[in-house]
Amino acid sequence: MRARIIFVMLFTMFASVAMAQEQKPEKNFYMSFTAETRAGSTFARRDNNFSMMDIEASYGFHFNDRWSVHIPLAASTGLFHNSKTFTEQGYLGISAEYKVVQSQNWGLAIAPKVQSTLGGKWGAMAYDLGAKFEFNRGPYIGIGIRYIDTYKSAISNKCCIYANFGFRINSPK
């Protein structure tokens, strides 16, 4: 329930801001598909035994050449090095992107994201804030920080830094 409320609030906020921007009538809405992989690790000394590896696909709705909203679906694996165990979770969420800088061949975007687990052994919300450096409106690399708030588990909350790379198909030019 908590996740649905957050998703609706974020979607409404970013959609209203994007709609308020001036738009060209002939190019005001784009859809894109993104595939991404992400790897990260905690940076706190007491939690340095945890790392994550994600594969994500998302569908994006671009309101103009700067603002977009995405629906990411991720398969995440959390690795616990001290006990040599792992856990696999699916995440579904909502994210937004704002291209702070863009030129003909590259761009820099800020990308906040909220995701919730899709059942499984433990429940969590993941809050991300990342930056993506795009090349020719397709491939990109990025860095970010993720806070994992576990609400249905004996596992403690985690804060991770991560690096990602991916590609986007049908991004606005």
ZINOR-V30518 format. One record per pair of residues at least 4 apart in sequence whose ideal C-beta (glycine too) atoms are under 6 Angstrom apart, sorted by the first residue. I is the first residue (numbers start at 1). GAP is how many residues later the second one is. Records with the same first field share a line. If there is no record, write none. Layout:
I: GAP / GAP
//
This chain:
3: 113
6: 108
7: 87
10: 84 / 104
11: 4 / 83
14: 55 / 82
18: 45 / 49
21: 43
23: 5 / 41
30: 32 / 142
32: 28 / 136 / 138 / 139
33: 26 / 136
34: 24 / 132 / 134
35: 22 / 131
36: 20 / 128 / 130
37: 18
38: 16 / 124 / 126
39: 14
40: 12 / 120 / 121 / 122
41: 10
42: 5 / 6 / 8 / 116 / 118
43: 118
47: 111
49: 31 / 32 / 33
50: 30 / 108
51: 28
52: 26 / 108
53: 24
54: 20 / 22
55: 20
56: 16 / 18
57: 16
58: 12 / 13 / 14
59: 12
60: 8 / 10
61: 8
62: 6 / 110
63: 4
65: 107
66: 33
67: 31
68: 29
69: 27
70: 25
72: 21 / 23
73: 19
74: 17
75: 15
76: 13 / 15
77: 9 / 11
78: 9
79: 7
80: 5
89: 28 / 31
90: 28
91: 24 / 26
92: 26
93: 20 / 21 / 22
94: 20
95: 16 / 18
96: 16
97: 12 / 14
98: 12
99: 8 / 10
100: 8 / 10
101: 7
102: 5
105: 31
106: 29
107: 27
108: 25
109: 23
110: 21
111: 19 / 21
112: 17
113: 15
114: 13
115: 11
116: 9
117: 6 / 7
122: 28 / 30 / 31 / 33
123: 28 / 29
124: 24 / 26
125: 24
126: 20 / 22
127: 20
128: 16 / 18
129: 15 / 16
130: 12 / 14
131: 11
132: 8 / 10
133: 8
134: 6
135: 4
137: 34 / 36
138: 29 / 30
139: 28
140: 26
141: 24
142: 22
143: 20
144: 18
145: 16
146: 14 / 16
147: 12
148: 10
149: 8
150: 5 / 7
//
